[in-house]
Amino acid sequence: MMLPGAALAGKVAIITGGASGIGRATAALFASEGASVVIVDIDQERGGQACEEIAGHGGRALFHHADVTSSQDCVEVMARVEREFGRLHVLFNNAGIIRRASVLELSENEWDRMMAVNVKSVFLMCKHAVPLLARSGGGSIINTASGWGLAGGPRAAAYCASKGAVVLLTKAIAIDHGPQNIRVNCICPGDTDTPMLRQEARELGEPDDAFLGAAAQRPLQRVGQPREIAQAALYLASDASSFVTGSALVVDGGGLAGSI
């Protein structure tokens, strides 16, 4: 049995998009470090499976089905967390989608959906989480941005715009709520081997192996693994980063090293 660690002992953490990929790896890691984890996702089946896996390793997790682009759903997430635990210490806004397209290829509906899932959800979850975080004595908000929130990429206009917005929204919230002992940071991952990365390959009409091979062209010569991004989230969630706020942490194997 995996015995809980100490980095997040006694903490309560919400993870959106926690049913797969980076979110699922982070939920497992946070639980192994002693946190009670609330997985928020629209994928009830995989979200439930993630909670069962955590419980099987001695951790505590519950699943909450929600559309994080809905204000009412976000309110209900916070109400359940307060009802179940009475406090909140970590919010990881990780839900996100991608559509690989230029502005000419992108529909207005696709643009609106990208902005809703990738940006509006961060706004809504923070809006409704901050009061509970403040009543809990403060805490950490972590937002998933992207390397393409700092530098542009091909056929990814809406995605780049949305992740750039997350970077600056992170900084603005950090300024506003630092006095409440709430730290707010974002992670800017590079290509990571998740279902979403493989979806990109399909959208571009490329075989998975060829696409991942091209994505590996960076100083470390490989794509990232979800647990490696989860480790960055753990650092930002824990007291190890107690003087870190308003930052964009790049975790990309050196992909942007020569770009910014």
N, C-alpha and C positions, 0 to 999 in steps of 0.2 A: 504494500500500500504506500502511496505517495503521502508523506507526512507534510502538513502545511508548513511553509516557511514563515518568516517573521516580517518581511518588508511591508506587508499590508495587513498585518494581524489586527482584527477588530474593525476593519474598514468595510464600508459598503460601497460597491461600484456598479454603475450602470454602463453597459456597453451596447451601443446601437450597431446594427449590422453584425450582431454577434453569432449568427447561425453558421457562418462560413468564413473562410479565408483569414484575414488578419484579425477580424473581430473574434472569431472562434478560438484562434490561437491565444489571443490576449485573455479571453475569459478563462481558459484553462490555466494560463500562467498566473493570473491574478488570484484565482482560487487556490492554486498550489502555494501561494504566498500568504494565505490566510484571509483573503477577502471573501465576503459574501457577495456573489455576483448576480446581477439582474441582466439577463440577455433580452434585448429588445429587437424584434425583427418582424418582417411580414411572413417569413418562412417558418411556419409553425412546426412542420415535421423535423427539419434539421435543427431548429432551435431547441426542440424537446430532446433530440438526440444529444446535442451538446451538453445540456443539463444532466442527462443521464450519465454521460462519460465523466463529467466532473464529480458527480455523486459517487460514481464507482471508484474514484481515486480519493475519496474521503473529503471532498470539498462540498461547499454549499452553493447552489445556484438555483434560480428560478427563471422561467421563461415568461415574457409578457408580449403578446401579439399586439403590434401597433404600427401604424403608418406615421412615421415621424415628420411627414409634411403636414399633418393635421394637428392643429393647436389643441383640440379636444383630446386627441390620443395622447399627446405629450403631457397634458394636465393629468390624465388618468395614470400614466406611468409614475408620475411623482406622487400621486395620491396612494398608489399601491406601495411604493417604496416606503413612504412615511407610515403607512398602516402596518407593513410587515416588519420594518426595522426601526422606525422612528428617527432615522438620521440618514445622511448621505455624505460621502467623502470624496468620491471620484465619479466624474462623468466623462466617458470616452465617446465622443461623437464620431463614429466610424462608418456609419451607413453612407453608401455612395454608389453611383452608377457612372457608366461611360458610354459615349456614342462617338465613334471615330468618324468625323466628318468635317469638311470645310464649311464656311458660312454658306457657300453655294449649294452644298449637298444637304445641309441641315434644315429640317422643317421648323416652323415656329413652335409647334407643339413639343418637338424634341428639345429645343432650347429651354422652353418653360419647365419641362420635366427635369432636365439636368439641374437647373437653378433651384428648383423646389427640393429635390433630394439632396443635393450637395451643399447648398447654402441655406435655404430657408429652414431646413431641419436643424442646422446648427443654431440658428437664431432662436427657434422655438424651444429647443431643448435647454439651451442656456437660460432663456427668459424664465422658464418654469422651474429650472433646477437651482438657480442662484439663491432664491429665498431659503430653500431647504439646506443648501450648502452653508449659507450664512448662519442659520439656526444651529447647525452642527459644529460651529466653530471655525468654518472655512474648509478649504479642500482644493482639489485640483481638477481643472477641466482640460481635456486633451482633445484636439480636433485633428482629424486626418485630412491633411492637405495633399500636396504632391510635389515632386520635383518640377512638374509642369505648372505649378502655381508660382514658380520663381523664374522659369524660363519656358518659352513657348515650344510647342511641338507640332509636327505635321498632322493635318486632318484631325484636329482635336480642339477646334475653336471654342466650343461651349465648355468642354472639360477644363481647358486651361483657364478660361474666364472664371469658372466656378471655383477652381482651386486657388486662383489668385485672390478671389474674394474671401475665401476662408483664411488665408494668411493674414490679411489686414483686419478682418473681423476679429480674429484671435487677438491681435495687438490692441484693438480698441476695447474689447471686453476686459483684457488684462489691466488696462489703465483705469477703467471705471470701477473695477471690483477688487483691486489690490488692497484697498483699505479694509475690506471685509475678510482679509486673509484668504482670498480665493486666487489661486495661481491659474493662469490660462496660457497654454502653449499649443503648438501644432507640430505634427510630424509630417515631413515631406518625403515619403518613400519613393524609391526608384522602382523599376519593374520588379514585381514580386510574384512568385509562382502561386497564383490564386485562380479560382474560376473566372474572375473578371479579366485577368490577363489573357486567358485562353479565349474568352469571348472577343477580345480585341482582334485576335488572329482571325476568327471567323468573320468579323465585320470587314476586315481588310482582304478577305479571301486568300489567306496564307495558311499553309500547314502549321500546326502547333510547333513542331520541332524546328522548322525554319524560323518562325517568329521568335521563339524563345532563344534560339541561337543568335539572332540579330540583337535581341534585347541584352544579351550577355556581353556585348562589346563595350566594356567599361573597364576601369583599372583592375578590379578584382575578378574580371572575366567570368562572371556568372550572374544570374538573377538572384534576388533575395528570396529567403524563405519566410513564411508568415511569422514563425517564432522569433525571427531576428527583428522584425518590426515590433512585435509584442514586447521584446526586451526593452526597446526604446520607450514604449508606453509605460512599462513598469517603472523605469527611471523617473519619468515625469509624474507618475502617480504617487511615488514614494517620497519619504523625507530626504532621500538622497539629493533631490532637486529643490530643496526648500527655499533657495534664493534665485530660482529660475522662473521667470514669467515673461510673457510677451515674446517668446522666442519661437523660431521656426527651425526645428531640428531636422537636418537632412540626413537620411539613412538610405543611401543609394549605391553603395559600392564604388563611389567615386565618379558616378556618371556626370555630375554637374561640376566636377572639380575644375575643368577647363572652360566652363561656360559663364560662371559668375564670380 
